[in-house]
Amino acid sequence: MPEKLTVQIIWAVVITLGLIVSSTVLVLLIALFDPVVDNAEIFKMLQPAFNTIVGAFVGLLGGLTISKNKT
């Protein structure tokens, strides 16, 4: 039973993070081709956003790895 819950949590996190990345890329692509928006500012916003998303996923995987070693 705990394995099934872990798999459901992983799927929820993967789907959520995938939607966040996809929507961020879509919005930034729209802004990239908008003449009103400064492109240098778009690329400044990209790094922290993707670092946070990737960090969350790596943290999840690290937590799962540590919890599996204890059981």
mmCIF file as Biopython writes it, N, C-alpha, C and O atoms, coordinates in Angstrom:
data_model
#
loop_
_atom_site.group_PDB
_atom_site.id
_atom_site.type_symbol
_atom_site.label_atom_id
_atom_site.label_alt_id
_atom_site.label_comp_id
_atom_site.label_asym_id
_atom_site.label_entity_id
_atom_site.label_seq_id
_atom_site.pdbx_PDB_ins_code
_atom_site.Cartn_x
_atom_site.Cartn_y
_atom_site.Cartn_z
_atom_site.occupancy
_atom_site.B_iso_or_equiv
_atom_site.auth_seq_id
_atom_site.auth_asym_id
_atom_site.pdbx_PDB_model_num
ATOM 1   N N  . MET A ? 1  ? 0.804  -1.205 0.000   1.0 0.0 1  A 1 
ATOM 2   C CA . MET A ? 1  ? 0.000  0.000  0.000   1.0 0.0 1  A 1 
ATOM 3   C C  . MET A ? 1  ? 0.850  1.274  0.000   1.0 0.0 1  A 1 
ATOM 4   O O  . MET A ? 1  ? 0.536  2.197  -0.751  1.0 0.0 1  A 1 
ATOM 5   N N  . PRO A ? 2  ? 1.908  1.367  0.804   1.0 0.0 2  A 1 
ATOM 6   C CA . PRO A ? 2  ? 2.726  2.593  0.759   1.0 0.0 2  A 1 
ATOM 7   C C  . PRO A ? 2  ? 3.394  2.811  -0.594  1.0 0.0 2  A 1 
ATOM 8   O O  . PRO A ? 2  ? 3.620  3.953  -0.993  1.0 0.0 2  A 1 
ATOM 9   N N  . GLU A ? 3  ? 3.713  1.724  -1.308  1.0 0.0 3  A 1 
ATOM 10  C CA . GLU A ? 3  ? 4.339  1.865  -2.623  1.0 0.0 3  A 1 
ATOM 11  C C  . GLU A ? 3  ? 3.370  2.506  -3.610  1.0 0.0 3  A 1 
ATOM 12  O O  . GLU A ? 3  ? 3.771  3.323  -4.439  1.0 0.0 3  A 1 
ATOM 13  N N  . LYS A ? 4  ? 2.093  2.133  -3.520  1.0 0.0 4  A 1 
ATOM 14  C CA . LYS A ? 4  ? 1.087  2.703  -4.416  1.0 0.0 4  A 1 
ATOM 15  C C  . LYS A ? 4  ? 0.907  4.198  -4.142  1.0 0.0 4  A 1 
ATOM 16  O O  . LYS A ? 4  ? 0.758  4.989  -5.074  1.0 0.0 4  A 1 
ATOM 17  N N  . LEU A ? 5  ? 0.922  4.578  -2.874  1.0 0.0 5  A 1 
ATOM 18  C CA . LEU A ? 5  ? 0.811  5.980  -2.521  1.0 0.0 5  A 1 
ATOM 19  C C  . LEU A ? 5  ? 2.017  6.771  -3.025  1.0 0.0 5  A 1 
ATOM 20  O O  . LEU A ? 5  ? 1.876  7.892  -3.512  1.0 0.0 5  A 1 
ATOM 21  N N  . THR A ? 6  ? 3.198  6.179  -2.902  1.0 0.0 6  A 1 
ATOM 22  C CA . THR A ? 6  ? 4.414  6.837  -3.392  1.0 0.0 6  A 1 
ATOM 23  C C  . THR A ? 6  ? 4.349  7.049  -4.893  1.0 0.0 6  A 1 
ATOM 24  O O  . THR A ? 6  ? 4.725  8.114  -5.382  1.0 0.0 6  A 1 
ATOM 25  N N  . VAL A ? 7  ? 3.886  6.070  -5.618  1.0 0.0 7  A 1 
ATOM 26  C CA . VAL A ? 7  ? 3.768  6.200  -7.079  1.0 0.0 7  A 1 
ATOM 27  C C  . VAL A ? 7  ? 2.752  7.279  -7.440  1.0 0.0 7  A 1 
ATOM 28  O O  . VAL A ? 7  ? 2.976  8.048  -8.375  1.0 0.0 7  A 1 
ATOM 29  N N  . GLN A ? 8  ? 1.648  7.344  -6.718  1.0 0.0 8  A 1 
ATOM 30  C CA . GLN A ? 8  ? 0.644  8.382  -6.981  1.0 0.0 8  A 1 
ATOM 31  C C  . GLN A ? 8  ? 1.200  9.775  -6.699  1.0 0.0 8  A 1 
ATOM 32  O O  . GLN A ? 8  ? 0.921  10.718 -7.439  1.0 0.0 8  A 1 
ATOM 33  N N  . ILE A ? 9  ? 1.979  9.904  -5.642  1.0 0.0 9  A 1 
ATOM 34  C CA . ILE A ? 9  ? 2.579  11.193 -5.320  1.0 0.0 9  A 1 
ATOM 35  C C  . ILE A ? 9  ? 3.580  11.594 -6.394  1.0 0.0 9  A 1 
ATOM 36  O O  . ILE A ? 9  ? 3.612  12.750 -6.818  1.0 0.0 9  A 1 
ATOM 37  N N  . ILE A ? 10 ? 4.390  10.647 -6.832  1.0 0.0 10 A 1 
ATOM 38  C CA . ILE A ? 10 ? 5.371  10.942 -7.883  1.0 0.0 10 A 1 
ATOM 39  C C  . ILE A ? 10 ? 4.665  11.390 -9.159  1.0 0.0 10 A 1 
ATOM 40  O O  . ILE A ? 10 ? 5.094  12.355 -9.791  1.0 0.0 10 A 1 
ATOM 41  N N  . TRP A ? 11 ? 3.590  10.706 -9.547  1.0 0.0 11 A 1 
ATOM 42  C CA . TRP A ? 11 ? 2.862  11.089 -10.754 1.0 0.0 11 A 1 
ATOM 43  C C  . TRP A ? 11 ? 2.273  12.486 -10.618 1.0 0.0 11 A 1 
ATOM 44  O O  . TRP A ? 11 ? 2.313  13.279 -11.560 1.0 0.0 11 A 1 
ATOM 45  N N  . ALA A ? 12 ? 1.725  12.785 -9.441  1.0 0.0 12 A 1 
ATOM 46  C CA . ALA A ? 12 ? 1.148  14.113 -9.233  1.0 0.0 12 A 1 
ATOM 47  C C  . ALA A ? 12 ? 2.219  15.197 -9.344  1.0 0.0 12 A 1 
ATOM 48  O O  . ALA A ? 12 ? 1.993  16.243 -9.951  1.0 0.0 12 A 1 
ATOM 49  N N  . VAL A ? 13 ? 3.391  14.936 -8.751  1.0 0.0 13 A 1 
ATOM 50  C CA . VAL A ? 13 ? 4.473  15.917 -8.810  1.0 0.0 13 A 1 
ATOM 51  C C  . VAL A ? 13 ? 4.997  16.068 -10.231 1.0 0.0 13 A 1 
ATOM 52  O O  . VAL A ? 13 ? 5.227  17.188 -10.688 1.0 0.0 13 A 1 
ATOM 53  N N  . VAL A ? 14 ? 5.187  14.965 -10.931 1.0 0.0 14 A 1 
ATOM 54  C CA . VAL A ? 14 ? 5.703  15.022 -12.303 1.0 0.0 14 A 1 
ATOM 55  C C  . VAL A ? 14 ? 4.728  15.762 -13.219 1.0 0.0 14 A 1 
ATOM 56  O O  . VAL A ? 14 ? 5.152  16.582 -14.034 1.0 0.0 14 A 1 
ATOM 57  N N  . ILE A ? 15 ? 3.460  15.491 -13.100 1.0 0.0 15 A 1 
ATOM 58  C CA . ILE A ? 15 ? 2.464  16.168 -13.937 1.0 0.0 15 A 1 
ATOM 59  C C  . ILE A ? 15 ? 2.421  17.662 -13.608 1.0 0.0 15 A 1 
ATOM 60  O O  . ILE A ? 15 ? 2.373  18.501 -14.508 1.0 0.0 15 A 1 
ATOM 61  N N  . THR A ? 16 ? 2.440  17.987 -12.311 1.0 0.0 16 A 1 
ATOM 62  C CA . THR A ? 16 ? 2.411  19.389 -11.905 1.0 0.0 16 A 1 
ATOM 63  C C  . THR A ? 16 ? 3.637  20.145 -12.402 1.0 0.0 16 A 1 
ATOM 64  O O  . THR A ? 16 ? 3.509  21.231 -12.967 1.0 0.0 16 A 1 
ATOM 65  N N  . LEU A ? 17 ? 4.816  19.580 -12.197 1.0 0.0 17 A 1 
ATOM 66  C CA . LEU A ? 17 ? 6.036  20.246 -12.643 1.0 0.0 17 A 1 
ATOM 67  C C  . LEU A ? 17 ? 6.100  20.339 -14.169 1.0 0.0 17 A 1 
ATOM 68  O O  . LEU A ? 17 ? 6.602  21.325 -14.709 1.0 0.0 17 A 1 
ATOM 69  N N  . GLY A ? 18 ? 5.597  19.325 -14.858 1.0 0.0 18 A 1 
ATOM 70  C CA . GLY A ? 18 ? 5.547  19.378 -16.315 1.0 0.0 18 A 1 
ATOM 71  C C  . GLY A ? 18 ? 4.632  20.481 -16.816 1.0 0.0 18 A 1 
ATOM 72  O O  . GLY A ? 18 ? 4.958  21.178 -17.776 1.0 0.0 18 A 1 
ATOM 73  N N  . LEU A ? 19 ? 3.486  20.638 -16.165 1.0 0.0 19 A 1 
ATOM 74  C CA . LEU A ? 19 ? 2.565  21.716 -16.546 1.0 0.0 19 A 1 
ATOM 75  C C  . LEU A ? 19 ? 3.172  23.086 -16.261 1.0 0.0 19 A 1 
ATOM 76  O O  . LEU A ? 19 ? 2.995  24.021 -17.041 1.0 0.0 19 A 1 
ATOM 77  N N  . ILE A ? 20 ? 3.883  23.203 -15.149 1.0 0.0 20 A 1 
ATOM 78  C CA . ILE A ? 20 ? 4.522  24.477 -14.819 1.0 0.0 20 A 1 
ATOM 79  C C  . ILE A ? 20 ? 5.581  24.828 -15.857 1.0 0.0 20 A 1 
ATOM 80  O O  . ILE A ? 20 ? 5.639  25.961 -16.335 1.0 0.0 20 A 1 
ATOM 81  N N  . VAL A ? 21 ? 6.420  23.850 -16.205 1.0 0.0 21 A 1 
ATOM 82  C CA . VAL A ? 21 ? 7.469  24.105 -17.200 1.0 0.0 21 A 1 
ATOM 83  C C  . VAL A ? 21 ? 6.853  24.445 -18.550 1.0 0.0 21 A 1 
ATOM 84  O O  . VAL A ? 21 ? 7.287  25.387 -19.212 1.0 0.0 21 A 1 
ATOM 85  N N  . SER A ? 22 ? 5.853  23.691 -18.955 1.0 0.0 22 A 1 
ATOM 86  C CA . SER A ? 22 ? 5.216  23.936 -20.249 1.0 0.0 22 A 1 
ATOM 87  C C  . SER A ? 22 ? 4.562  25.314 -20.308 1.0 0.0 22 A 1 
ATOM 88  O O  . SER A ? 22 ? 4.716  26.040 -21.291 1.0 0.0 22 A 1 
ATOM 89  N N  . SER A ? 23 ? 3.837  25.668 -19.259 1.0 0.0 23 A 1 
ATOM 90  C CA . SER A ? 23 ? 3.170  26.976 -19.274 1.0 0.0 23 A 1 
ATOM 91  C C  . SER A ? 23 ? 4.182  28.111 -19.199 1.0 0.0 23 A 1 
ATOM 92  O O  . SER A ? 23 ? 3.983  29.154 -19.821 1.0 0.0 23 A 1 
ATOM 93  N N  . THR A ? 24 ? 5.273  27.926 -18.442 1.0 0.0 24 A 1 
ATOM 94  C CA . THR A ? 24 ? 6.311  28.954 -18.377 1.0 0.0 24 A 1 
ATOM 95  C C  . THR A ? 24 ? 6.960  29.159 -19.735 1.0 0.0 24 A 1 
ATOM 96  O O  . THR A ? 24 ? 7.172  30.295 -20.162 1.0 0.0 24 A 1 
ATOM 97  N N  . VAL A ? 25 ? 7.274  28.073 -20.410 1.0 0.0 25 A 1 
ATOM 98  C CA . VAL A ? 25 ? 7.886  28.173 -21.739 1.0 0.0 25 A 1 
ATOM 99  C C  . VAL A ? 25 ? 6.923  28.826 -22.718 1.0 0.0 25 A 1 
ATOM 100 O O  . VAL A ? 25 ? 7.341  29.655 -23.527 1.0 0.0 25 A 1 
ATOM 101 N N  . LEU A ? 26 ? 5.655  28.476 -22.665 1.0 0.0 26 A 1 
ATOM 102 C CA . LEU A ? 26 ? 4.673  29.062 -23.573 1.0 0.0 26 A 1 
ATOM 103 C C  . LEU A ? 26 ? 4.554  30.571 -23.365 1.0 0.0 26 A 1 
ATOM 104 O O  . LEU A ? 26 ? 4.568  31.340 -24.327 1.0 0.0 26 A 1 
ATOM 105 N N  . VAL A ? 27 ? 4.438  30.981 -22.126 1.0 0.0 27 A 1 
ATOM 106 C CA . VAL A ? 27 ? 4.307  32.416 -21.840 1.0 0.0 27 A 1 
ATOM 107 C C  . VAL A ? 27 ? 5.573  33.162 -22.248 1.0 0.0 27 A 1 
ATOM 108 O O  . VAL A ? 27 ? 5.492  34.251 -22.817 1.0 0.0 27 A 1 
ATOM 109 N N  . LEU A ? 28 ? 6.734  32.592 -21.963 1.0 0.0 28 A 1 
ATOM 110 C CA . LEU A ? 28 ? 7.976  33.257 -22.324 1.0 0.0 28 A 1 
ATOM 111 C C  . LEU A ? 28 ? 8.191  33.305 -23.837 1.0 0.0 28 A 1 
ATOM 112 O O  . LEU A ? 28 ? 8.778  34.259 -24.347 1.0 0.0 28 A 1 
ATOM 113 N N  . LEU A ? 29 ? 7.724  32.290 -24.554 1.0 0.0 29 A 1 
ATOM 114 C CA . LEU A ? 29 ? 7.806  32.343 -26.018 1.0 0.0 29 A 1 
ATOM 115 C C  . LEU A ? 29 ? 6.896  33.422 -26.589 1.0 0.0 29 A 1 
ATOM 116 O O  . LEU A ? 29 ? 7.258  34.113 -27.542 1.0 0.0 29 A 1 
ATOM 117 N N  . ILE A ? 30 ? 5.727  33.559 -26.006 1.0 0.0 30 A 1 
ATOM 118 C CA . ILE A ? 30 ? 4.829  34.627 -26.451 1.0 0.0 30 A 1 
ATOM 119 C C  . ILE A ? 30 ? 5.466  35.984 -26.178 1.0 0.0 30 A 1 
ATOM 120 O O  . ILE A ? 30 ? 5.419  36.877 -27.024 1.0 0.0 30 A 1 
ATOM 121 N N  . ALA A ? 31 ? 6.060  36.140 -25.001 1.0 0.0 31 A 1 
ATOM 122 C CA . ALA A ? 31 ? 6.701  37.413 -24.654 1.0 0.0 31 A 1 
ATOM 123 C C  . ALA A ? 31 ? 7.949  37.664 -25.492 1.0 0.0 31 A 1 
ATOM 124 O O  . ALA A ? 31 ? 8.297  38.814 -25.759 1.0 0.0 31 A 1 
ATOM 125 N N  . LEU A ? 32 ? 8.621  36.598 -25.906 1.0 0.0 32 A 1 
ATOM 126 C CA . LEU A ? 32 ? 9.845  36.743 -26.696 1.0 0.0 32 A 1 
ATOM 127 C C  . LEU A ? 32 ? 9.569  37.417 -28.034 1.0 0.0 32 A 1 
ATOM 128 O O  . LEU A ? 32 ? 10.394 38.183 -28.530 1.0 0.0 32 A 1 
ATOM 129 N N  . PHE A ? 33 ? 8.415  37.132 -28.613 1.0 0.0 33 A 1 
ATOM 130 C CA . PHE A ? 33 ? 8.074  37.703 -29.916 1.0 0.0 33 A 1 
ATOM 131 C C  . PHE A ? 33 ? 7.210  38.958 -29.816 1.0 0.0 33 A 1 
ATOM 132 O O  . PHE A ? 33 ? 6.783  39.505 -30.833 1.0 0.0 33 A 1 
ATOM 133 N N  . ASP A ? 34 ? 6.955  39.408 -28.602 1.0 0.0 34 A 1 
ATOM 134 C CA . ASP A ? 34 ? 6.202  40.648 -28.407 1.0 0.0 34 A 1 
ATOM 135 C C  . ASP A ? 34 ? 7.189  41.823 -28.461 1.0 0.0 34 A 1 
ATOM 136 O O  . ASP A ? 34 ? 8.149  41.851 -27.690 1.0 0.0 34 A 1 
ATOM 137 N N  . PRO A ? 35 ? 6.970  42.782 -29.351 1.0 0.0 35 A 1 
ATOM 138 C CA . PRO A ? 35 ? 7.931  43.881 -29.486 1.0 0.0 35 A 1 
ATOM 139 C C  . PRO A ? 35 ? 7.975  44.818 -28.273 1.0 0.0 35 A 1 
ATOM 140 O O  . PRO A ? 35 ? 8.945  45.557 -28.107 1.0 0.0 35 A 1 
ATOM 141 N N  . VAL A ? 36 ? 6.959  44.800 -27.439 1.0 0.0 36 A 1 
ATOM 142 C CA . VAL A ? 36 ? 6.916  45.683 -26.281 1.0 0.0 36 A 1 
ATOM 143 C C  . VAL A ? 36 ? 7.829  45.181 -25.146 1.0 0.0 36 A 1 
ATOM 144 O O  . VAL A ? 36 ? 8.344  45.974 -24.358 1.0 0.0 36 A 1 
ATOM 145 N N  . VAL A ? 37 ? 8.019  43.867 -25.077 1.0 0.0 37 A 1 
ATOM 146 C CA . VAL A ? 37 ? 8.763  43.251 -23.974 1.0 0.0 37 A 1 
ATOM 147 C C  . VAL A ? 37 ? 10.250 43.218 -24.301 1.0 0.0 37 A 1 
ATOM 148 O O  . VAL A ? 37 ? 10.643 42.882 -25.419 1.0 0.0 37 A 1 
ATOM 149 N N  . ASP A ? 38 ? 11.077 43.572 -23.310 1.0 0.0 38 A 1 
ATOM 150 C CA . ASP A ? 38 ? 12.532 43.527 -23.457 1.0 0.0 38 A 1 
ATOM 151 C C  . ASP A ? 38 ? 13.008 42.079 -23.319 1.0 0.0 38 A 1 
ATOM 152 O O  . ASP A ? 38 ? 12.777 41.448 -22.288 1.0 0.0 38 A 1 
ATOM 153 N N  . ASN A ? 39 ? 13.667 41.553 -24.344 1.0 0.0 39 A 1 
ATOM 154 C CA . ASN A ? 39 ? 14.090 40.154 -24.341 1.0 0.0 39 A 1 
ATOM 155 C C  . ASN A ? 39 ? 15.141 39.847 -23.281 1.0 0.0 39 A 1 
ATOM 156 O O  . ASN A ? 39 ? 15.199 38.720 -22.788 1.0 0.0 39 A 1 
ATOM 157 N N  . ALA A ? 40 ? 15.958 40.806 -22.926 1.0 0.0 40 A 1 
ATOM 158 C CA . ALA A ? 40 ? 16.973 40.569 -21.890 1.0 0.0 40 A 1 
ATOM 159 C C  . ALA A ? 40 ? 16.311 40.262 -20.548 1.0 0.0 40 A 1 
ATOM 160 O O  . ALA A ? 40 ? 16.829 39.465 -19.765 1.0 0.0 40 A 1 
ATOM 161 N N  . GLU A ? 41 ? 15.184 40.885 -20.287 1.0 0.0 41 A 1 
ATOM 162 C CA . GLU A ? 41 ? 14.471 40.642 -19.033 1.0 0.0 41 A 1 
ATOM 163 C C  . GLU A ? 41 ? 13.850 39.242 -19.008 1.0 0.0 41 A 1 
ATOM 164 O O  . GLU A ? 41 ? 13.752 38.625 -17.947 1.0 0.0 41 A 1 
ATOM 165 N N  . ILE A ? 42 ? 13.439 38.751 -20.156 1.0 0.0 42 A 1 
ATOM 166 C CA . ILE A ? 42 ? 12.856 37.411 -20.222 1.0 0.0 42 A 1 
ATOM 167 C C  . ILE A ? 42 ? 13.893 36.376 -19.793 1.0 0.0 42 A 1 
ATOM 168 O O  . ILE A ? 42 ? 13.583 35.486 -19.001 1.0 0.0 42 A 1 
ATOM 169 N N  . PHE A ? 43 ? 15.105 36.480 -20.299 1.0 0.0 43 A 1 
ATOM 170 C CA . PHE A ? 43 ? 16.122 35.500 -19.982 1.0 0.0 43 A 1 
ATOM 171 C C  . PHE A ? 43 ? 16.601 35.614 -18.533 1.0 0.0 43 A 1 
ATOM 172 O O  . PHE A ? 43 ? 17.067 34.630 -17.959 1.0 0.0 43 A 1 
ATOM 173 N N  . LYS A ? 44 ? 16.493 36.800 -17.937 1.0 0.0 44 A 1 
ATOM 174 C CA . LYS A ? 44 ? 16.812 36.947 -16.518 1.0 0.0 44 A 1 
ATOM 175 C C  . LYS A ? 44 ? 15.794 36.208 -15.651 1.0 0.0 44 A 1 
ATOM 176 O O  . LYS A ? 44 ? 16.137 35.709 -14.580 1.0 0.0 44 A 1 
ATOM 177 N N  . MET A ? 45 ? 14.544 36.139 -16.111 1.0 0.0 45 A 1 
ATOM 178 C CA . MET A ? 45 ? 13.504 35.459 -15.351 1.0 0.0 45 A 1 
ATOM 179 C C  . MET A ? 45 ? 13.550 33.949 -15.515 1.0 0.0 45 A 1 
ATOM 180 O O  . MET A ? 45 ? 13.056 33.227 -14.648 1.0 0.0 45 A 1 
ATOM 181 N N  . LEU A ? 46 ? 14.121 33.458 -16.587 1.0 0.0 46 A 1 
ATOM 182 C CA . LEU A ? 46 ? 14.133 32.027 -16.859 1.0 0.0 46 A 1 
ATOM 183 C C  . LEU A ? 46 ? 14.935 31.234 -15.832 1.0 0.0 46 A 1 
ATOM 184 O O  . LEU A ? 46 ? 14.458 30.212 -15.339 1.0 0.0 46 A 1 
ATOM 185 N N  . GLN A ? 47 ? 16.120 31.677 -15.507 1.0 0.0 47 A 1 
ATOM 186 C CA . GLN A ? 47 ? 17.013 30.892 -14.669 1.0 0.0 47 A 1 
ATOM 187 C C  . GLN A ? 47 ? 16.429 30.594 -13.284 1.0 0.0 47 A 1 
ATOM 188 O O  . GLN A ? 47 ? 16.412 29.426 -12.897 1.0 0.0 47 A 1 
ATOM 189 N N  . PRO A ? 48 ? 15.957 31.565 -12.528 1.0 0.0 48 A 1 
ATOM 190 C CA . PRO A ? 48 ? 15.413 31.226 -11.201 1.0 0.0 48 A 1 
ATOM 191 C C  . PRO A ? 48 ? 14.187 30.322 -11.271 1.0 0.0 48 A 1 
ATOM 192 O O  . PRO A ? 48 ? 14.007 29.447 -10.424 1.0 0.0 48 A 1 
ATOM 193 N N  . ALA A ? 49 ? 13.349 30.532 -12.274 1.0 0.0 49 A 1 
ATOM 194 C CA . ALA A ? 49 ? 12.137 29.718 -12.384 1.0 0.0 49 A 1 
ATOM 195 C C  . ALA A ? 49 ? 12.485 28.259 -12.626 1.0 0.0 49 A 1 
ATOM 196 O O  . ALA A ? 49 ? 11.952 27.376 -11.954 1.0 0.0 49 A 1 
ATOM 197 N N  . PHE A ? 50 ? 13.359 28.001 -13.564 1.0 0.0 50 A 1 
ATOM 198 C CA . PHE A ? 50 ? 13.712 26.620 -13.862 1.0 0.0 50 A 1 
ATOM 199 C C  . PHE A ? 50 ? 14.583 26.006 -12.768 1.0 0.0 50 A 1 
ATOM 200 O O  . PHE A ? 50 ? 14.492 24.802 -12.525 1.0 0.0 50 A 1 
ATOM 201 N N  . ASN A ? 51 ? 15.413 26.790 -12.110 1.0 0.0 51 A 1 
ATOM 202 C CA . ASN A ? 51 ? 16.184 26.263 -10.985 1.0 0.0 51 A 1 
ATOM 203 C C  . ASN A ? 51 ? 15.266 25.799 -9.860  1.0 0.0 51 A 1 
ATOM 204 O O  . ASN A ? 51 ? 15.519 24.770 -9.234  1.0 0.0 51 A 1 
ATOM 205 N N  . THR A ? 52 ? 14.211 26.549 -9.606  1.0 0.0 52 A 1 
ATOM 206 C CA . THR A ? 52 ? 13.261 26.174 -8.568  1.0 0.0 52 A 1 
ATOM 207 C C  . THR A ? 52 ? 12.527 24.896 -8.929  1.0 0.0 52 A 1 
ATOM 208 O O  . THR A ? 52 ? 12.357 24.017 -8.085  1.0 0.0 52 A 1 
ATOM 209 N N  . ILE A ? 53 ? 12.096 24.789 -10.159 1.0 0.0 53 A 1 
ATOM 210 C CA . ILE A ? 53 ? 11.344 23.608 -10.595 1.0 0.0 53 A 1 
ATOM 211 C C  . ILE A ? 53 ? 12.226 22.365 -10.577 1.0 0.0 53 A 1 
ATOM 212 O O  . ILE A ? 53 ? 11.816 21.320 -10.072 1.0 0.0 53 A 1 
ATOM 213 N N  . VAL A ? 54 ? 13.415 22.472 -11.117 1.0 0.0 54 A 1 
ATOM 214 C CA . VAL A ? 54 ? 14.331 21.324 -11.129 1.0 0.0 54 A 1 
ATOM 215 C C  . VAL A ? 54 ? 14.754 20.979 -9.706  1.0 0.0 54 A 1 
ATOM 216 O O  . VAL A ? 54 ? 14.877 19.800 -9.371  1.0 0.0 54 A 1 
ATOM 217 N N  . GLY A ? 55 ? 14.978 21.985 -8.865  1.0 0.0 55 A 1 
ATOM 218 C CA . GLY A ? 55 ? 15.337 21.733 -7.477  1.0 0.0 55 A 1 
ATOM 219 C C  . GLY A ? 55 ? 14.241 20.995 -6.718  1.0 0.0 55 A 1 
ATOM 220 O O  . GLY A ? 55 ? 14.534 20.126 -5.896  1.0 0.0 55 A 1 
ATOM 221 N N  . ALA A ? 56 ? 12.994 21.331 -6.982  1.0 0.0 56 A 1 
ATOM 222 C CA . ALA A ? 56 ? 11.881 20.631 -6.341  1.0 0.0 56 A 1 
ATOM 223 C C  . ALA A ? 56 ? 11.853 19.168 -6.746  1.0 0.0 56 A 1 
ATOM 224 O O  . ALA A ? 56 ? 11.626 18.293 -5.910  1.0 0.0 56 A 1 
ATOM 225 N N  . PHE A ? 57 ? 12.081 18.901 -8.013  1.0 0.0 57 A 1 
ATOM 226 C CA . PHE A ? 57 ? 12.056 17.520 -8.486  1.0 0.0 57 A 1 
ATOM 227 C C  . PHE A ? 57 ? 13.230 16.728 -7.926  1.0 0.0 57 A 1 
ATOM 228 O O  . PHE A ? 57 ? 13.059 15.580 -7.515  1.0 0.0 57 A 1 
ATOM 229 N N  . VAL A ? 58 ? 14.403 17.315 -7.904  1.0 0.0 58 A 1 
ATOM 230 C CA . VAL A ? 58 ? 15.576 16.630 -7.351  1.0 0.0 58 A 1 
ATOM 231 C C  . VAL A ? 58 ? 15.386 16.398 -5.853  1.0 0.0 58 A 1 
ATOM 232 O O  . VAL A ? 58 ? 15.776 15.351 -5.336  1.0 0.0 58 A 1 
ATOM 233 N N  . GLY A ? 59 ? 14.797 17.355 -5.159  1.0 0.0 59 A 1 
ATOM 234 C CA . GLY A ? 59 ? 14.511 17.175 -3.737  1.0 0.0 59 A 1 
ATOM 235 C C  . GLY A ? 59 ? 13.553 16.024 -3.489  1.0 0.0 59 A 1 
ATOM 236 O O  . GLY A ? 59 ? 13.723 15.265 -2.535  1.0 0.0 59 A 1 
ATOM 237 N N  . LEU A ? 60 ? 12.548 15.890 -4.344  1.0 0.0 60 A 1 
ATOM 238 C CA . LEU A ? 60 ? 11.611 14.777 -4.222  1.0 0.0 60 A 1 
ATOM 239 C C  . LEU A ? 60 ? 12.332 13.452 -4.414  1.0 0.0 60 A 1 
ATOM 240 O O  . LEU A ? 60 ? 12.157 12.521 -3.629  1.0 0.0 60 A 1 
ATOM 241 N N  . LEU A ? 61 ? 13.142 13.372 -5.459  1.0 0.0 61 A 1 
ATOM 242 C CA . LEU A ? 61 ? 13.862 12.125 -5.720  1.0 0.0 61 A 1 
ATOM 243 C C  . LEU A ? 61 ? 14.842 11.803 -4.598  1.0 0.0 61 A 1 
ATOM 244 O O  . LEU A ? 61 ? 14.988 10.641 -4.220  1.0 0.0 61 A 1 
ATOM 245 N N  . GLY A ? 62 ? 15.510 12.813 -4.066  1.0 0.0 62 A 1 
ATOM 246 C CA . GLY A ? 62 ? 16.424 12.592 -2.953  1.0 0.0 62 A 1 
ATOM 247 C C  . GLY A ? 62 ? 15.692 12.104 -1.713  1.0 0.0 62 A 1 
ATOM 248 O O  . GLY A ? 62 ? 16.169 11.205 -1.020  1.0 0.0 62 A 1 
ATOM 249 N N  . GLY A ? 63 ? 14.545 12.690 -1.432  1.0 0.0 63 A 1 
ATOM 250 C CA . GLY A ? 63 ? 13.750 12.249 -0.294  1.0 0.0 63 A 1 
ATOM 251 C C  . GLY A ? 63 ? 13.264 10.823 -0.445  1.0 0.0 63 A 1 
ATOM 252 O O  . GLY A ? 63 ? 13.247 10.067 0.526   1.0 0.0 63 A 1 
ATOM 253 N N  . LEU A ? 64 ? 12.874 10.451 -1.638  1.0 0.0 64 A 1 
ATOM 254 C CA . LEU A ? 64 ? 12.440 9.075  -1.875  1.0 0.0 64 A 1 
ATOM 255 C C  . LEU A ? 64 ? 13.596 8.096  -1.724  1.0 0.0 64 A 1 
ATOM 256 O O  . LEU A ? 64 ? 13.420 7.002  -1.189  1.0 0.0 64 A 1 
ATOM 257 N N  . THR A ? 65 ? 14.770 8.484  -2.189  1.0 0.0 65 A 1 
ATOM 258 C CA . THR A ? 65 ? 15.940 7.619  -2.086  1.0 0.0 65 A 1 
ATOM 259 C C  . THR A ? 65 ? 16.312 7.407  -0.620  1.0 0.0 65 A 1 
ATOM 260 O O  . THR A ? 65 ? 16.608 6.285  -0.209  1.0 0.0 65 A 1 
ATOM 261 N N  . ILE A ? 66 ? 16.296 8.465  0.152   1.0 0.0 66 A 1 
ATOM 262 C CA . ILE A ? 66 ? 16.656 8.355  1.573   1.0 0.0 66 A 1 
ATOM 263 C C  . ILE A ? 66 ? 15.616 7.517  2.323   1.0 0.0 66 A 1 
ATOM 264 O O  . ILE A ? 66 ? 15.971 6.699  3.170   1.0 0.0 66 A 1 
ATOM 265 N N  . SER A ? 67 ? 14.342 7.720  2.014   1.0 0.0 67 A 1 
ATOM 266 C CA . SER A ? 67 ? 13.311 6.963  2.723   1.0 0.0 67 A 1 
ATOM 267 C C  . SER A ? 67 ? 13.322 5.478  2.348   1.0 0.0 67 A 1 
ATOM 268 O O  . SER A ? 67 ? 12.967 4.636  3.173   1.0 0.0 67 A 1 
ATOM 269 N N  . LYS A ? 68 ? 13.719 5.148  1.130   1.0 0.0 68 A 1 
ATOM 270 C CA . LYS A ? 68 ? 13.804 3.744  0.734   1.0 0.0 68 A 1 
ATOM 271 C C  . LYS A ? 68 ? 14.950 3.031  1.445   1.0 0.0 68 A 1 
ATOM 272 O O  . LYS A ? 68 ? 14.848 1.844  1.755   1.0 0.0 68 A 1 
ATOM 273 N N  . ASN A ? 69 ? 16.043 3.753  1.702   1.0 0.0 69 A 1 
ATOM 274 C CA . ASN A ? 69 ? 17.173 3.137  2.387   1.0 0.0 69 A 1 
ATOM 275 C C  . ASN A ? 69 ? 16.857 2.845  3.840   1.0 0.0 69 A 1 
ATOM 276 O O  . ASN A ? 69 ? 17.452 1.932  4.412   1.0 0.0 69 A 1 
ATOM 277 N N  . LYS A ? 70 ? 15.946 3.578  4.461   1.0 0.0 70 A 1 
ATOM 278 C CA . LYS A ? 70 ? 15.604 3.352  5.863   1.0 0.0 70 A 1 
ATOM 279 C C  . LYS A ? 70 ? 14.637 2.193  6.037   1.0 0.0 70 A 1 
ATOM 280 O O  . LYS A ? 70 ? 14.589 1.589  7.109   1.0 0.0 70 A 1 
ATOM 281 N N  . THR A ? 71 ? 13.867 1.872  5.005   1.0 0.0 71 A 1 
ATOM 282 C CA . THR A ? 71 ? 12.870 0.798  5.139   1.0 0.0 71 A 1 
ATOM 283 C C  . THR A ? 71 ? 13.422 -0.539 4.805   1.0 0.0 71 A 1 
ATOM 284 O O  . THR A ? 71 ? 12.705 -1.537 4.871   1.0 0.0 71 A 1 
#
